[in-house]
Amino acid sequence: MKAARALFARELSLAWGGGGGPLLACGFLLCLTAILPLAAGGDPRVLA
C-alpha cells in the first residue's frame, strides 16, 4: 500500500510539474458541464 501511495504521489507531481496541463483539462471539463445543459434546451423536463 505504501508503494502504491508513493507511485501515485510521484505521478501526480510529474503531471502538475509540467506547467498546468491538468488544470487546463479540468477547466475545459468544468466549462463543458456548464454549457451542455444549455445546448440541450431550457425545458425543465429535458434537463431533469
PyMOL Python script that loads the backbone (N, CA, C, O; Angstrom):
from pymol import cmd

cmd.read_pdbstr("""\
ATOM      1  N   MET A   1       0.822  -1.188   0.000  1.00  0.00           N
ATOM      2  CA  MET A   1       0.000   0.000   0.000  1.00  0.00           C
ATOM      3  C   MET A   1       0.869   1.257   0.000  1.00  0.00           C
ATOM      4  O   MET A   1       0.541   2.254  -0.642  1.00  0.00           O
ATOM      5  N   LYS A   2       1.976   1.191   0.726  1.00  0.00           N
ATOM      6  CA  LYS A   2       2.880   2.338   0.792  1.00  0.00           C
ATOM      7  C   LYS A   2       3.514   2.607  -0.577  1.00  0.00           C
ATOM      8  O   LYS A   2       3.730   3.758  -0.957  1.00  0.00           O
ATOM      9  N   ALA A   3       3.807   1.534  -1.307  1.00  0.00           N
ATOM     10  CA  ALA A   3       4.403   1.691  -2.635  1.00  0.00           C
ATOM     11  C   ALA A   3       3.406   2.307  -3.612  1.00  0.00           C
ATOM     12  O   ALA A   3       3.783   3.128  -4.449  1.00  0.00           O
ATOM     13  N   ALA A   4       2.140   1.915  -3.511  1.00  0.00           N
ATOM     14  CA  ALA A   4       1.119   2.479  -4.394  1.00  0.00           C
ATOM     15  C   ALA A   4       0.927   3.963  -4.109  1.00  0.00           C
ATOM     16  O   ALA A   4       0.745   4.760  -5.030  1.00  0.00           O
ATOM     17  N   ARG A   5       0.967   4.330  -2.839  1.00  0.00           N
ATOM     18  CA  ARG A   5       0.818   5.743  -2.474  1.00  0.00           C
ATOM     19  C   ARG A   5       2.005   6.558  -2.991  1.00  0.00           C
ATOM     20  O   ARG A   5       1.831   7.674  -3.478  1.00  0.00           O
ATOM     21  N   ALA A   6       3.200   6.000  -2.883  1.00  0.00           N
ATOM     22  CA  ALA A   6       4.394   6.690  -3.379  1.00  0.00           C
ATOM     23  C   ALA A   6       4.346   6.836  -4.895  1.00  0.00           C
ATOM     24  O   ALA A   6       4.723   7.878  -5.431  1.00  0.00           O
ATOM     25  N   LEU A   7       3.888   5.805  -5.583  1.00  0.00           N
ATOM     26  CA  LEU A   7       3.766   5.866  -7.038  1.00  0.00           C
ATOM     27  C   LEU A   7       2.739   6.909  -7.458  1.00  0.00           C
ATOM     28  O   LEU A   7       2.968   7.669  -8.398  1.00  0.00           O
ATOM     29  N   PHE A   8       1.609   6.944  -6.762  1.00  0.00           N
ATOM     30  CA  PHE A   8       0.576   7.930  -7.071  1.00  0.00           C
ATOM     31  C   PHE A   8       1.090   9.344  -6.828  1.00  0.00           C
ATOM     32  O   PHE A   8       0.842  10.239  -7.637  1.00  0.00           O
ATOM     33  N   ALA A   9       1.803   9.555  -5.724  1.00  0.00           N
ATOM     34  CA  ALA A   9       2.349  10.880  -5.421  1.00  0.00           C
ATOM     35  C   ALA A   9       3.376  11.303  -6.465  1.00  0.00           C
ATOM     36  O   ALA A   9       3.431  12.470  -6.854  1.00  0.00           O
ATOM     37  N   ARG A  10       4.187  10.353  -6.917  1.00  0.00           N
ATOM     38  CA  ARG A  10       5.183  10.675  -7.943  1.00  0.00           C
ATOM     39  C   ARG A  10       4.521  11.050  -9.259  1.00  0.00           C
ATOM     40  O   ARG A  10       4.909  12.029  -9.897  1.00  0.00           O
ATOM     41  N   GLU A  11       3.524  10.274  -9.667  1.00  0.00           N
ATOM     42  CA  GLU A  11       2.832  10.565 -10.923  1.00  0.00           C
ATOM     43  C   GLU A  11       2.078  11.888 -10.854  1.00  0.00           C
ATOM     44  O   GLU A  11       2.031  12.636 -11.831  1.00  0.00           O
ATOM     45  N   LEU A  12       1.492  12.170  -9.704  1.00  0.00           N
ATOM     46  CA  LEU A  12       0.773  13.434  -9.537  1.00  0.00           C
ATOM     47  C   LEU A  12       1.730  14.616  -9.605  1.00  0.00           C
ATOM     48  O   LEU A  12       1.415  15.631 -10.226  1.00  0.00           O
ATOM     49  N   SER A  13       2.885  14.497  -8.980  1.00  0.00           N
ATOM     50  CA  SER A  13       3.854  15.595  -9.026  1.00  0.00           C
ATOM     51  C   SER A  13       4.413  15.776 -10.434  1.00  0.00           C
ATOM     52  O   SER A  13       4.684  16.904 -10.845  1.00  0.00           O
ATOM     53  N   LEU A  14       4.588  14.698 -11.170  1.00  0.00           N
ATOM     54  CA  LEU A  14       5.043  14.812 -12.556  1.00  0.00           C
ATOM     55  C   LEU A  14       3.990  15.481 -13.433  1.00  0.00           C
ATOM     56  O   LEU A  14       4.323  16.279 -14.310  1.00  0.00           O
ATOM     57  N   ALA A  15       2.731  15.161 -13.200  1.00  0.00           N
ATOM     58  CA  ALA A  15       1.660  15.751 -14.004  1.00  0.00           C
ATOM     59  C   ALA A  15       1.521  17.244 -13.732  1.00  0.00           C
ATOM     60  O   ALA A  15       1.365  18.032 -14.665  1.00  0.00           O
ATOM     61  N   TRP A  16       1.577  17.637 -12.463  1.00  0.00           N
ATOM     62  CA  TRP A  16       1.402  19.048 -12.118  1.00  0.00           C
ATOM     63  C   TRP A  16       2.669  19.848 -12.369  1.00  0.00           C
ATOM     64  O   TRP A  16       2.598  21.069 -12.504  1.00  0.00           O
ATOM     65  N   GLY A  17       3.803  19.213 -12.435  1.00  0.00           N
ATOM     66  CA  GLY A  17       5.046  19.932 -12.678  1.00  0.00           C
ATOM     67  C   GLY A  17       5.242  20.311 -14.130  1.00  0.00           C
ATOM     68  O   GLY A  17       6.175  21.046 -14.456  1.00  0.00           O
ATOM     69  N   GLY A  18       4.387  19.828 -15.002  1.00  0.00           N
ATOM     70  CA  GLY A  18       4.524  20.077 -16.424  1.00  0.00           C
ATOM     71  C   GLY A  18       4.075  21.444 -16.887  1.00  0.00           C
ATOM     72  O   GLY A  18       4.275  21.774 -18.056  1.00  0.00           O
ATOM     73  N   GLY A  19       3.479  22.254 -16.033  1.00  0.00           N
ATOM     74  CA  GLY A  19       3.107  23.606 -16.437  1.00  0.00           C
ATOM     75  C   GLY A  19       1.621  23.868 -16.491  1.00  0.00           C
ATOM     76  O   GLY A  19       1.207  24.775 -17.213  1.00  0.00           O
ATOM     77  N   GLY A  20       0.814  23.150 -15.792  1.00  0.00           N
ATOM     78  CA  GLY A  20      -0.602  23.469 -15.723  1.00  0.00           C
ATOM     79  C   GLY A  20      -1.474  22.742 -16.722  1.00  0.00           C
ATOM     80  O   GLY A  20      -2.636  23.113 -16.890  1.00  0.00           O
ATOM     81  N   GLY A  21      -0.972  21.736 -17.384  1.00  0.00           N
ATOM     82  CA  GLY A  21      -1.774  20.987 -18.342  1.00  0.00           C
ATOM     83  C   GLY A  21      -2.996  20.339 -17.724  1.00  0.00           C
ATOM     84  O   GLY A  21      -4.082  20.428 -18.298  1.00  0.00           O
ATOM     85  N   PRO A  22      -2.864  19.688 -16.570  1.00  0.00           N
ATOM     86  CA  PRO A  22      -4.040  19.088 -15.931  1.00  0.00           C
ATOM     87  C   PRO A  22      -5.071  20.124 -15.501  1.00  0.00           C
ATOM     88  O   PRO A  22      -6.272  19.855 -15.524  1.00  0.00           O
ATOM     89  N   LEU A  23      -4.605  21.305 -15.108  1.00  0.00           N
ATOM     90  CA  LEU A  23      -5.530  22.361 -14.708  1.00  0.00           C
ATOM     91  C   LEU A  23      -6.341  22.843 -15.907  1.00  0.00           C
ATOM     92  O   LEU A  23      -7.527  23.145 -15.769  1.00  0.00           O
ATOM     93  N   LEU A  24      -5.731  22.918 -17.055  1.00  0.00           N
ATOM     94  CA  LEU A  24      -6.431  23.306 -18.276  1.00  0.00           C
ATOM     95  C   LEU A  24      -7.496  22.274 -18.636  1.00  0.00           C
ATOM     96  O   LEU A  24      -8.597  22.642 -19.047  1.00  0.00           O
ATOM     97  N   ALA A  25      -7.185  20.997 -18.488  1.00  0.00           N
ATOM     98  CA  ALA A  25      -8.158  19.944 -18.774  1.00  0.00           C
ATOM     99  C   ALA A  25      -9.331  20.007 -17.800  1.00  0.00           C
ATOM    100  O   ALA A  25     -10.480  19.824 -18.204  1.00  0.00           O
ATOM    101  N   CYS A  26      -9.056  20.261 -16.533  1.00  0.00           N
ATOM    102  CA  CYS A  26     -10.141  20.382 -15.547  1.00  0.00           C
ATOM    103  C   CYS A  26     -11.030  21.578 -15.855  1.00  0.00           C
ATOM    104  O   CYS A  26     -12.251  21.493 -15.720  1.00  0.00           O
ATOM    105  N   GLY A  27     -10.436  22.683 -16.264  1.00  0.00           N
ATOM    106  CA  GLY A  27     -11.216  23.861 -16.638  1.00  0.00           C
ATOM    107  C   GLY A  27     -12.091  23.596 -17.852  1.00  0.00           C
ATOM    108  O   GLY A  27     -13.236  24.045 -17.905  1.00  0.00           O
ATOM    109  N   PHE A  28     -11.560  22.875 -18.819  1.00  0.00           N
ATOM    110  CA  PHE A  28     -12.342  22.536 -20.005  1.00  0.00           C
ATOM    111  C   PHE A  28     -13.545  21.674 -19.641  1.00  0.00           C
ATOM    112  O   PHE A  28     -14.653  21.919 -20.117  1.00  0.00           O
ATOM    113  N   LEU A  29     -13.329  20.664 -18.795  1.00  0.00           N
ATOM    114  CA  LEU A  29     -14.436  19.793 -18.403  1.00  0.00           C
ATOM    115  C   LEU A  29     -15.471  20.545 -17.575  1.00  0.00           C
ATOM    116  O   LEU A  29     -16.666  20.273 -17.688  1.00  0.00           O
ATOM    117  N   LEU A  30     -15.032  21.482 -16.749  1.00  0.00           N
ATOM    118  CA  LEU A  30     -15.961  22.295 -15.971  1.00  0.00           C
ATOM    119  C   LEU A  30     -16.821  23.160 -16.888  1.00  0.00           C
ATOM    120  O   LEU A  30     -18.032  23.259 -16.692  1.00  0.00           O
ATOM    121  N   CYS A  31     -16.204  23.782 -17.881  1.00  0.00           N
ATOM    122  CA  CYS A  31     -16.965  24.584 -18.843  1.00  0.00           C
ATOM    123  C   CYS A  31     -17.913  23.715 -19.662  1.00  0.00           C
ATOM    124  O   CYS A  31     -19.034  24.126 -19.959  1.00  0.00           O
ATOM    125  N   LEU A  32     -17.474  22.538 -20.021  1.00  0.00           N
ATOM    126  CA  LEU A  32     -18.312  21.636 -20.801  1.00  0.00           C
ATOM    127  C   LEU A  32     -19.554  21.225 -20.026  1.00  0.00           C
ATOM    128  O   LEU A  32     -20.650  21.198 -20.586  1.00  0.00           O
ATOM    129  N   THR A  33     -19.399  20.905 -18.743  1.00  0.00           N
ATOM    130  CA  THR A  33     -20.559  20.506 -17.945  1.00  0.00           C
ATOM    131  C   THR A  33     -21.479  21.683 -17.672  1.00  0.00           C
ATOM    132  O   THR A  33     -22.664  21.481 -17.407  1.00  0.00           O
ATOM    133  N   ALA A  34     -20.969  22.903 -17.729  1.00  0.00           N
ATOM    134  CA  ALA A  34     -21.825  24.071 -17.549  1.00  0.00           C
ATOM    135  C   ALA A  34     -22.591  24.397 -18.829  1.00  0.00           C
ATOM    136  O   ALA A  34     -23.726  24.870 -18.764  1.00  0.00           O
ATOM    137  N   ILE A  35     -21.988  24.152 -19.982  1.00  0.00           N
ATOM    138  CA  ILE A  35     -22.601  24.522 -21.259  1.00  0.00           C
ATOM    139  C   ILE A  35     -23.531  23.437 -21.794  1.00  0.00           C
ATOM    140  O   ILE A  35     -24.480  23.748 -22.513  1.00  0.00           O
ATOM    141  N   LEU A  36     -23.284  22.190 -21.464  1.00  0.00           N
ATOM    142  CA  LEU A  36     -24.070  21.083 -22.008  1.00  0.00           C
ATOM    143  C   LEU A  36     -25.569  21.204 -21.726  1.00  0.00           C
ATOM    144  O   LEU A  36     -26.358  20.972 -22.642  1.00  0.00           O
ATOM    145  N   PRO A  37     -26.010  21.553 -20.513  1.00  0.00           N
ATOM    146  CA  PRO A  37     -27.455  21.716 -20.306  1.00  0.00           C
ATOM    147  C   PRO A  37     -28.053  22.838 -21.144  1.00  0.00           C
ATOM    148  O   PRO A  37     -29.218  22.757 -21.535  1.00  0.00           O
ATOM    149  N   LEU A  38     -27.287  23.873 -21.423  1.00  0.00           N
ATOM    150  CA  LEU A  38     -27.792  24.955 -22.264  1.00  0.00           C
ATOM    151  C   LEU A  38     -27.974  24.488 -23.703  1.00  0.00           C
ATOM    152  O   LEU A  38     -28.888  24.940 -24.392  1.00  0.00           O
ATOM    153  N   ALA A  39     -27.119  23.595 -24.154  1.00  0.00           N
ATOM    154  CA  ALA A  39     -27.240  23.068 -25.507  1.00  0.00           C
ATOM    155  C   ALA A  39     -28.432  22.123 -25.630  1.00  0.00           C
ATOM    156  O   ALA A  39     -29.007  21.990 -26.711  1.00  0.00           O
ATOM    157  N   ALA A  40     -28.807  21.464 -24.531  1.00  0.00           N
ATOM    158  CA  ALA A  40     -29.931  20.535 -24.565  1.00  0.00           C
ATOM    159  C   ALA A  40     -31.262  21.270 -24.642  1.00  0.00           C
ATOM    160  O   ALA A  40     -32.256  20.707 -25.099  1.00  0.00           O
ATOM    161  N   GLY A  41     -31.288  22.513 -24.202  1.00  0.00           N
ATOM    162  CA  GLY A  41     -32.518  23.290 -24.224  1.00  0.00           C
ATOM    163  C   GLY A  41     -32.903  23.709 -22.818  1.00  0.00           C
ATOM    164  O   GLY A  41     -32.396  23.170 -21.835  1.00  0.00           O
ATOM    165  N   GLY A  42     -33.795  24.667 -22.734  1.00  0.00           N
ATOM    166  CA  GLY A  42     -34.172  25.200 -21.438  1.00  0.00           C
ATOM    167  C   GLY A  42     -35.383  24.545 -20.815  1.00  0.00           C
ATOM    168  O   GLY A  42     -35.823  24.956 -19.742  1.00  0.00           O
ATOM    169  N   ASP A  43     -35.931  23.535 -21.465  1.00  0.00           N
ATOM    170  CA  ASP A  43     -37.120  22.873 -20.933  1.00  0.00           C
ATOM    171  C   ASP A  43     -36.759  22.087 -19.671  1.00  0.00           C
ATOM    172  O   ASP A  43     -35.868  21.239 -19.713  1.00  0.00           O
ATOM    173  N   PRO A  44     -37.437  22.353 -18.550  1.00  0.00           N
ATOM    174  CA  PRO A  44     -37.103  21.642 -17.308  1.00  0.00           C
ATOM    175  C   PRO A  44     -37.269  20.124 -17.405  1.00  0.00           C
ATOM    176  O   PRO A  44     -36.558  19.384 -16.726  1.00  0.00           O
ATOM    177  N   ARG A  45     -38.200  19.652 -18.241  1.00  0.00           N
ATOM    178  CA  ARG A  45     -38.373  18.204 -18.383  1.00  0.00           C
ATOM    179  C   ARG A  45     -37.174  17.571 -19.068  1.00  0.00           C
ATOM    180  O   ARG A  45     -36.821  16.431 -18.764  1.00  0.00           O
ATOM    181  N   VAL A  46     -36.544  18.288 -19.986  1.00  0.00           N
ATOM    182  CA  VAL A  46     -35.362  17.771 -20.674  1.00  0.00           C
ATOM    183  C   VAL A  46     -34.165  17.772 -19.733  1.00  0.00           C
ATOM    184  O   VAL A  46     -33.347  16.853 -19.769  1.00  0.00           O
ATOM    185  N   LEU A  47     -34.055  18.793 -18.894  1.00  0.00           N
ATOM    186  CA  LEU A  47     -32.909  18.924 -18.002  1.00  0.00           C
ATOM    187  C   LEU A  47     -32.983  17.984 -16.811  1.00  0.00           C
ATOM    188  O   LEU A  47     -31.954  17.657 -16.221  1.00  0.00           O
ATOM    189  N   ALA A  48     -34.183  17.542 -16.447  1.00  0.00           N
ATOM    190  CA  ALA A  48     -34.331  16.682 -15.260  1.00  0.00           C
ATOM    191  C   ALA A  48     -33.974  15.246 -15.560  1.00  0.00           C
ATOM    192  O   ALA A  48     -34.044  14.394 -14.674  1.00  0.00           O
TER     193      ALA A  48
END
""", "prot")
cmd.dss("prot")
cmd.show_as("cartoon", "prot")
cmd.util.cbc("prot")
cmd.orient("prot")
